[in-house]
Amino acid sequence: MVESAAETLLNYVGGEWRRSHSEARLEVRNPATAETMAFVPLSAKEEVDAAVQAGVTAFREWRNTPVVDRIQPLFKVKRLLEDNIEEIARTITNEAGKTYAESVAEMRRGIENVEVAIGTPMMMQGTNNEDIARGIDEHMIRQPLGVVAAITPFNFPGMIPLWYLPYAVATGNCFLLKPSEKVPMTTQLLFRLLEQAGFPKGVLGLVNGGKDTVDAILDHPDVKAVSFVGSTPVAKYIYARAAANGKRAQCQGGAKNPAVIMPDADMEMTSRILTDSAFGCAGQRCLAISSVVTVGDARQEFTERMVASASGRKVGYGLTDGIDMGPVITKESKERILGLVEKGKSEGAKVLVGGGEADVDGFRDGYFVHPTILDDVDPKSTVGTTEVFGPVLSMTHARDLDEAIAIVNDRRYGNQASIFTSSGSAARQFRHQAIAGNIGVNLGVAAPMAFFPFSGWSDSFFGDLHAQGAHGIEFFTQTKVVVERWPQDWSRTF
C-alpha cells in the first residue's frame, strides 16, 4: 500500500465514528515490510472530553440496567470475535509483527475474558448479615464507578483491551479505550464488531492519540479509574498522575523474567518450552523469559540444546507458512535491542547465537532481529537488569538452588519467575521464596487464566487490584455498606 492510499483512522464517540479534528498524525507501519498501512490521529483534549461526556450521559441509564441485561451484548461479542478471529489475527500480524498462530492465540485468551465477565451477575454479588444488633441488618453492595478508561500497549492489541472492557461494562461502567498509537488498526476492527453487539450509545468509546491524549484522560475529572499496561517508567507516571487526580489505577509495568534450570529438569522439554518463551512474539511480551539461571550440572546440556533450538528458529513475515518468529515493532526498537546486545558484549557477555539483525529474503526493510543468546551475563550488568523486550536470552550460572533464588530475587521486577525441575521439594522452595506475582513450574509463560488475576509485584505492577477475574470486578466497582433498622410500628393502617 502506498502512503497516499493509507487511511486516517477514526475515533468512536457516542456511538458514532468521528474523524479527529487534530492535524497531527503518525504513520502506522507494517514492521515486516516498513510499509505505511494507515495514519493514526493524535486526538486533542477536547475530543477526549467529548468521549467522556458521552459516557457520563450513557452512565445514567446503563448503571440502572439490570446486570443480567448488561451482559447480553457480551454473548454477542464472544460470537462476533470467534466468527471474525481470522481477520483480527491477520490485522494483529500486520501491525504488531507476530506470527499468525500467535495472533490467533492472543485472541483466544481475550475471548476467555469475555466468557468470564459474562458471570458478573454471580461475581458482583455483595454480602449481608441479619441482626448485627437487635433489629438491625447490614448489607454490602457493589456499584459501578462511572466512566473508566484503559491505555493499552502495542504487543497485544486485541487481548489486553479485553482484560478490562468486558468487566467494566458488565459491572455498569462506561468504558473509554486509548490504544497504542503503534497498533491502532486492531482496535478499530474490534470496535466495528463491538458496534454490532448492541451496547447503548456512549457506553463504549475509542479515542486515538499519544501522550497529550493520555494526559487528558488522566486529568479529566469524570474519568474515575484508569487501567494501563506498558513500560515501568510510564506505568509509574500514569499511576502517580492518576492518583494525584483522585482516580483508581492499575498499572502493569515492565519485566525481566528469570527461569531457574535444575540439573534434574527434562532438558528436551525445558529447552523447547524456553525457546518458545524467550523468542515467541519476538520476545515482546511481559511474560517472556529473558534470563536463565542454570544450576550446577544443568549448564552444559541446557546450553547446547538452547543454542541448537535458537539457531533453527525461522524468522520472517508472520503470515508466511512455517515462520517461527516475526519482526520487532519498530526500527527504533530494533536499534535499541541491538544496542543492548553490543552493550552486553562490552560488559563481558558472550554471544552464543545471533547478536545481529536477521536477513529475511523479500523483506529487506523489515525490523527483524536474529534470536540471540548471551552467556556469562553478569546479573547486575546493563543487559542483566534492563528489560530488552526483544528476542534476547541472557544466561548466568549458580552453584545451587539457594544461590539461584538469590539471583532471581535481586532484581527490581517481579512479574514472573519459573523453575524447571523434577523435584517437588525444589519446586516448592522456589514457589515459596521467589519474589514474583506469577510463578511457573515447568512452564515458560505462566499466563493466568481469565478467572485468575494477572499478578505482578515490585516494579512490574503499581496498584492493588490486578486485571482479570474477581480482581476486575472489584476494581470496576465500589462497595457501599448499608446499615438499616425498621422500627416495628403496628399502629399504621395499610
Secondary structure, 3 states (H helix, E strand, C coil): CCHHHCEECCEEECCEEECCCCCCEEEEEECCCCEEEEEEECCCHHHHHHHHHHHHHHHHHHCCCCHHHHCHHHHHHHHHHHHCHHHHHHHHHHHHCCCHHHHHHHHHHHHHHHHHHCCHHHHCCCEEEEEEECCEEEEEEEEECCEEEEECCCCCCCCCHHHHHHHHHHCCCEEEEECCCCCHHHHHHHHHHHHHHCCCCCCEEECCCCHHHHHHHHHCCCEEEEEEECCHHHHHHHHHHHHHCCCEEEEECCCCEEEEECCCCCHHHHHHHHHHHHHHHHHCCCCCEEEEEEECCHHHHHHHHHHHHHHCCCECCCCCCCCCECCCCCHHHHHHHHHHHHHHHHCCCEEEECCCECCCCCCCCCCCECCEEEECCCCCCHHHHCCCCCCEEEEEEECCHHHHHHHHHCCCEECEEEEECCCHHHHHHHHHHCCCCEEEECCCCCCCCCCCCCCCEECCEECCCCCCHHHHHHHCEEEEEEEEECCCCCCCCC
